[in-house]
Amino acid sequence: MYEQLNYLSISTLLFLISVVGICLNQRNILIMLMSLEMMFLAVSFNLIFSSILLDDIVGQIFSLLILTVAAAESSIGLAILVIYYRIRNTITVELLTLMSG
């Protein structure tokens, strides 16, 4: 009983830390991306735990899918940031409206 509560509390704590990281730091895009990745990790951790608890493999498959999409998203996001940094020599979020065209 206490192990189940411990895993859920760790997952909830990771999710809340990532939400706070996104809400409080809206100027640095790298910290926002890391917070988003940590949010995906918390959801994935919760799916794996519920999959083990319910003795079902569907949660583990969804977790693998979430981690794959998160890796692709972060690699594309970092590539866009590198190109943006080469053009503007800064990575600030308030100047990202210039990319709208």
C-alpha positions as CSV (number, residue, x, y, z in Angstrom):
1,M,0.0,0.0,0.0
2,Y,2.7,2.5,1.0
3,E,4.8,1.6,-2.1
4,Q,1.9,2.4,-4.4
5,L,1.4,5.7,-2.7
6,N,5.2,6.5,-2.9
7,Y,5.3,5.9,-6.7
8,L,2.2,8.0,-7.3
9,S,3.6,10.8,-5.1
10,I,6.9,10.8,-7.0
11,S,5.1,11.0,-10.3
12,T,2.9,13.8,-9.0
13,L,5.9,15.7,-7.6
14,L,7.7,15.4,-11.0
15,F,4.7,16.7,-12.8
16,L,4.2,19.6,-10.4
17,I,7.8,20.6,-10.6
18,S,7.6,20.7,-14.4
19,V,4.4,22.7,-14.3
20,V,6.1,25.2,-12.0
21,G,9.2,25.3,-14.2
22,I,7.0,26.2,-17.2
23,C,4.9,28.8,-15.4
24,L,7.7,30.6,-13.6
25,N,10.4,30.6,-16.2
26,Q,8.9,31.9,-19.4
27,R,12.0,33.7,-20.7
28,N,14.5,30.8,-21.1
29,I,13.3,28.4,-23.8
30,L,15.8,25.6,-22.8
31,I,14.4,25.4,-19.3
32,M,10.9,25.3,-20.8
33,L,11.8,22.4,-23.0
34,M,13.4,20.5,-20.1
35,S,10.3,21.1,-18.0
36,L,8.2,19.7,-20.8
37,E,10.4,16.7,-21.1
38,M,10.1,16.2,-17.3
39,M,6.3,16.4,-17.7
40,F,6.3,13.6,-20.3
41,L,8.5,11.6,-18.0
42,A,6.1,12.0,-15.1
43,V,3.2,10.9,-17.2
44,S,5.2,8.0,-18.6
45,F,6.2,6.9,-15.0
46,N,2.6,7.0,-13.9
47,L,1.5,4.9,-16.9
48,I,4.2,2.3,-16.2
49,F,3.3,2.1,-12.5
50,S,-0.4,1.7,-13.3
51,S,0.5,-1.0,-15.9
52,I,2.4,-2.9,-13.3
53,L,-0.3,-2.5,-10.7
54,L,-3.1,-3.6,-13.0
55,D,-1.0,-6.4,-14.6
56,D,-1.6,-5.0,-18.1
57,I,1.0,-4.2,-20.8
58,V,-1.0,-1.4,-22.5
59,G,0.5,1.3,-20.1
60,Q,4.0,0.2,-20.9
61,I,3.3,0.4,-24.6
62,F,1.8,3.9,-24.3
63,S,4.8,4.9,-22.2
64,L,7.2,3.8,-24.9
65,L,5.2,5.7,-27.4
66,I,5.2,8.9,-25.2
67,L,9.0,8.7,-24.8
68,T,9.6,8.2,-28.5
69,V,7.5,11.2,-29.4
70,A,9.2,13.3,-26.6
71,A,12.6,12.4,-28.0
72,A,11.6,13.4,-31.5
73,E,10.0,16.6,-30.2
74,S,13.1,17.6,-28.2
75,S,15.5,17.0,-31.1
76,I,13.4,19.1,-33.5
77,G,13.0,21.8,-30.9
78,L,16.7,21.9,-30.3
79,A,17.5,22.1,-34.0
80,I,15.1,25.0,-34.4
81,L,16.8,26.7,-31.4
82,V,20.3,26.3,-32.9
83,I,19.2,27.8,-36.2
84,Y,17.4,30.6,-34.4
85,Y,20.5,31.3,-32.3
86,R,22.7,31.4,-35.4
87,I,20.4,34.1,-37.0
88,R,19.6,36.2,-33.9
89,N,22.6,35.5,-31.5
90,T,20.2,35.1,-28.6
91,I,17.6,32.7,-27.3
92,T,14.9,34.7,-25.7
93,V,11.2,33.8,-25.8
94,E,9.9,37.3,-26.2
95,L,11.7,37.7,-29.5
96,L,10.2,34.5,-30.9
97,T,7.3,36.5,-32.4
98,L,9.7,37.6,-35.1
99,M,9.6,34.1,-36.6
100,S,5.9,34.4,-37.4
101,G,6.7,35.9,-40.8
